[in-house]
């Protein structure tokens, strides 16, 4: 049961993402599937060996080969996992940088959506403002982000007006 829970959802996600033309998400789900499979195979081999099972002499070579293959699978999966982790950390750092830059740019706006792409050459931000006053220039935000991120960025800025209703009862 646990094996099915670890393997079937990532495979289903791969299929759904491919159907929706979401290649990056499909690759991530496939990486999760291969990681889970390699970990299950290696952990199973270690536990069987630790439990005292020893293959017959005629199967010893196959057992050793299987253990080596499982170990190589885990090592091979570690490289894309490390790269994915590095990219996720860069995206997270860029998102924190953008959030703080937006707060410095205009403290009266609230970020409701933020997407950083291509580490972070493209930034898409949706802001909510609570008044109809003019927000500051997007050029000044672009300049601030360029300074903070250390390279030019393309900004897609969406501004939404949040309705504020006030009433005073006397």
C-alpha positions in Angstrom: 0.0 0.0 0.0 2.7 2.5 1.0 4.6 1.7 -2.3 1.5 2.5 -4.3 1.0 5.7 -2.4 4.6 6.8 -3.1 4.6 5.8 -6.8 1.1 6.2 -8.3 0.3 9.9 -7.6 3.6 11.2 -9.2 2.9 9.0 -12.3 -0.7 10.3 -12.5 0.6 13.8 -12.1 3.1 13.3 -15.0 0.2 12.2 -17.2 -2.1 15.1 -16.2 0.7 17.7 -16.7 1.6 16.3 -20.1 -2.0 16.5 -21.1 -2.1 20.1 -19.9 1.1 20.9 -21.7 2.9 21.6 -18.5 6.3 20.1 -19.3 8.2 21.6 -16.3 5.7 20.2 -13.8 5.7 16.8 -15.6 9.5 16.7 -15.3 9.2 17.5 -11.6 6.6 14.8 -11.0 8.7 12.3 -13.0 11.8 13.2 -10.9 9.7 12.5 -7.8 8.6 9.2 -9.1 12.2 8.1 -10.0 13.4 9.3 -6.6 10.7 7.4 -4.7 11.4 4.2 -6.8 15.1 4.4 -6.3 14.7 5.0 -2.5 12.2 2.1 -2.2 14.4 -0.3 -4.1 17.6 0.6 -2.1 15.8 0.7 1.3 14.3 -2.7 0.5 17.6 -4.2 -0.4 19.2 -2.9 2.8 16.4 -4.1 5.0 16.4 -7.6 3.5 20.1 -7.8 4.0 19.9 -6.4 7.5 17.2 -9.0 8.3 19.7 -11.7 7.7 18.6 -12.9 4.3 21.5 -14.1 2.1 20.9 -15.3 -1.4 22.1 -18.7 -2.5 25.6 -18.8 -4.0 24.1 -19.1 -7.5 22.1 -15.9 -7.0 24.8 -14.0 -5.1 26.1 -12.2 -8.2 22.6 -11.1 -9.2 21.9 -9.8 -5.7 25.1 -7.8 -5.7 24.3 -6.4 -9.1 20.8 -5.4 -8.0 22.2 -3.6 -5.0 24.8 -1.8 -7.1 22.1 -0.8 -9.7 19.9 0.5 -6.9 22.8 2.5 -5.4 23.7 4.0 -8.8 20.0 4.9 -9.3 20.0 6.9 -6.0 23.2 8.6 -6.9 21.9 9.4 -10.4 18.7 10.9 -8.9 20.7 13.0 -6.5 22.1 15.2 -9.2 18.8 16.5 -10.6 17.4 16.8 -7.1 20.3 19.0 -6.1 19.8 21.1 -9.2 16.1 21.4 -8.5 16.7 22.3 -4.9 19.2 25.0 -5.9 16.7 26.5 -8.4 13.9 26.4 -5.8 16.1 28.2 -3.3 17.0 30.8 -5.9 13.3 31.4 -6.7 12.5 31.7 -3.0 15.3 34.2 -2.4 14.2 36.2 -5.5 10.6 36.2 -4.3 11.6 37.5 -0.9 13.7 40.2 -2.6 10.8 41.2 -4.8 8.4 41.3 -1.8 10.7 43.6 0.2 11.4 45.8 -2.9 7.7 46.2 -3.5 7.1 47.1 0.2 9.9 49.7 -0.1 8.6 51.0 -3.5 5.1 51.6 -2.1 4.2 50.6 1.5 0.5 51.0 0.9 0.2 48.2 -1.6 -0.2 44.5 -0.9 1.3 41.7 -3.0 -1.3 39.0 -3.7 0.5 37.1 -6.4 4.1 36.8 -7.3 5.8 34.7 -10.0 9.5 34.7 -10.6 10.7 32.9 -13.7 14.0 32.1 -15.2 15.9 32.8 -12.0 14.7 35.7 -11.9 14.8 37.4 -15.3 11.0 37.8 -15.4 8.8 38.9 -12.5 5.0 39.0 -12.6 3.5 40.8 -9.6 -0.2 41.4 -8.8 -0.7 44.2 -6.3 -3.8 45.3 -4.5 -4.3 49.0 -3.7 -6.9 50.3 -1.3 -7.4 53.7 -2.9 -7.6 55.2 -6.3 -4.5 57.3 -5.8 -1.8 56.9 -8.4 0.7 54.2 -7.5 4.4 54.9 -8.0 6.0 54.5 -11.4 6.6 50.9 -12.5 10.0 52.2 -13.9 11.1 53.0 -10.3 10.1 49.5 -9.2 12.1 48.1 -12.2 15.1 50.1 -11.2 14.8 49.0 -7.5 14.5 45.3 -8.6 17.5 45.6 -10.9 19.5 47.0 -8.1 18.3 44.4 -5.6 18.6 41.4 -7.9 21.8 42.6 -9.6 20.5 42.2 -13.2 17.9 43.5 -15.5 14.4 42.1 -15.1 11.2 42.2 -17.1 8.3 43.2 -14.9 4.7 42.4 -15.6 2.7 44.4 -13.1 -1.1 43.9 -12.4 -2.8 46.3 -10.1 -6.2 45.6 -8.5 -8.3 48.0 -6.6 -9.7 46.7 -3.4 -13.0 48.2 -2.5 -13.0 49.9 0.9 -16.4 50.7 2.3 -16.6 52.9 5.4 -19.6 54.0 7.3 -19.9 56.1 10.4 -22.9 55.7 12.6 -23.7 58.5 15.1 
